[in-house]
Amino acid sequence: MSSAMDAMLSFNERFVTNKEYDQYGADRLQDKKLAILTCMDTRLTRLLPAALDLQNGAVKLITNAGGIISHTFGSAMRSLLISVYFMDVEEIAVIGHYDCGMQGFEAAVLERKMVEKGIPGERIEFVKEQCGDLDAWFRGFDDAKDSVRNTVAMIRNHPLMPESVEVRGFLIDSRTGALEALPDEAQAHGGERPAA
């Protein structure tokens, strides 16, 4: 039985042979000087760019579970900083969505699924020791708007994020693509940036 990855490889061979890549040509530097942090939800993969008129290469698109910055020095924040300093990004949009799988998500549920998939308890305990707080690392959020606002605040308040970069929050409907701009309550965004 062919796996999804085998099917992907077969398709890719035909794609390259037929030069179908020509229609997707783009520069390394994006047109809009915009980075978008959003959820990895598959409903958004094609809907979000279509709903926002984003052609291939128009923006830096960074996805993760929930579109969340959960750690000041995590990979999503690193990607945003690299986008600002090396890809000419001047604006960052945090786009959460309704009906997100990370809303109400609890680490305990994930831990049970790990055990069901055969991960030994001692490995889970080892990761808990290394991570410090597995619950915080895997935890989702209770309210989509609050999650976006918190992520916007973390980006704005990051000690390495230039104040000139505009950071705004939005919610997208994962069915219709309707985009809602969140009020910018974060002008008083939770305090000053840490001192350098």
N, C-alpha and C positions, 0 to 999 in steps of 0.2 A: 504494500500500500504506500502510495506516494505521500510524503509529508508536505506541509505548507512550504517549508524551505526548499524542498526539491522542486515543487511547482514554481516557486519564485525564481529559482535558477534557470529552469527551462524557459520561462517567459522572458527573463532578462536576455538570454541568448538571442531569442527572436527579436526583441526590442532593439538590441545593438545592431544585429545583422541588417534589420530594416531601417536603420538610422532614424528611429522614432524619437530619439533624443533631441533632434534639431528644434522641435517646437518648445523645448524647455530651457533653451539657452539663457543664462543669466550671469551677471558679474558677481564676483565675490562680495563687493560692497553693494548694499541694497539701495534701491531708489529713494525710499521714503525716510531714511535715517531714523527708523522706528524699530524697536524690539518689542515683541509681544511674548509675555509669559502667560501660558494658559494650561488647561488640563489636557492630559493625554487621552481623554475619552474619545473613542473612535467615531462617535457621532460628529465630532468637531473637525475631524481630519480634512474633509473636503468642504463641509458647510461653512466653517469660519472664514477661510480665504474667499469663498464665493460670496458670502454675505457682506464682506468688507471690501470687495473689489481689489483683492491682493493677488497680483500675478506672481508667478514663480520668481523668486529672487527679490521681491519688493521689500520684504522685511526680514529681520531675524526672528524666527519662531522657535521659542523654547517651551518644551512641554514637560510636565511631570504629573504625578498623581495629585489632583486637586488644584494645580496651578499655584502652589504654595511655596513661599520662602519660609522654611521651618528652621533654618540655621543660618546665622550671619556669615559663616564661612563654608557653606555647602556648595554643591556643584551648580545649582541654579543661579545663585548669586555670583559665582565665579563667571558663568557664561554671560550674565548681564554686564559685569564689569569689563570683560574682554570685548563685548559688543560696543561699549561706550568708548573704550580707549583705542581699539584697533579697527573697528568697523564703522566709525563715524556716527554712531547712534546718538541722537539728541533727545529722543522721547521714548518712554517705556509705558506700554499699556499692560496692565494686569487684567486679564479677562477670565473671570470665573464663570460658572454656569449653574443654572437651576438643575435639579435632579442629578446632582453629582454623587457618584458612589462614595466619595470621601466624606460626605456629610453624615455625621453620626457614626463614622467608622471607628472601631475600637481595636486596639492592639490584641486584646484577648481573643477576639475572633480569628485574627490572622495567626496567632500562636496555635490555636486548635487546628487550623488548616495545615500548618507546618507539620504538626505531629501526624495528621492524617496522611500527609505525603511522605512520611517516613523519616523526618528530621529528628534525630535523637534528642531527648531532653537535655543532655549535657551540652550539646552544641548550642541550644537555645540559651541555656544559662551562661555559657561562655560569652555569647554575643551580648547578653544583658550586662555582664560585668564590663565588657569592653566599651559598650555604648553608653553606659551610665543610666540611661532611662529609655528603655525600649518602648514603653507606653508613649512617651513624648515623641520619640522618633517616628513611630508609625501612626500616631493618632491623627484623625481627620479633623473635622470642624463641626460646630453645631449650626452655624448660620452662614450662608454663602456670602452675604454682604459684609458681615464682620470679617470673614476670612480674607476677602479681597482688600478691605481697609487695612487689616493687620499686615498683609503682604506689602501693600503700597507704603505703609509707614516704615517697615523694615528696610525697604529699598531706599527710601528717601533719607532715612537716618543712618544708613551705612557710612562708616567713616571714610570710605574710599569713593563714594558716589559724589560726583560734582553737583553742586547746587544748581547749576545751569541746566541739568537734565530734568525735563518735565516728566513726572510720574503720575499717572491717573489710573483709576479703577473703573471697571465695567463688569456687567453681567450679560451673558448671551443666552438666549433661549436655544437649547440644544435641539429643538424640533423645528422652529421657524427661522432661526438666525437673527431674530430681533435683538438689537444691542441697546442696553440701558447704561447710560453714564451715571456713575454714583456721585452724589453730591460730595464736593471736596471739603469734608469736615476736617480733613487732615492738615489744613493750613496750620492749625495748632496740632501738629502730628506727633504728639507724645513726647515732647522734650527736645532738647538740643542734640546735635550730633556729638558723638564722643570726641573729646580733644585728641588731636593727632599726637 
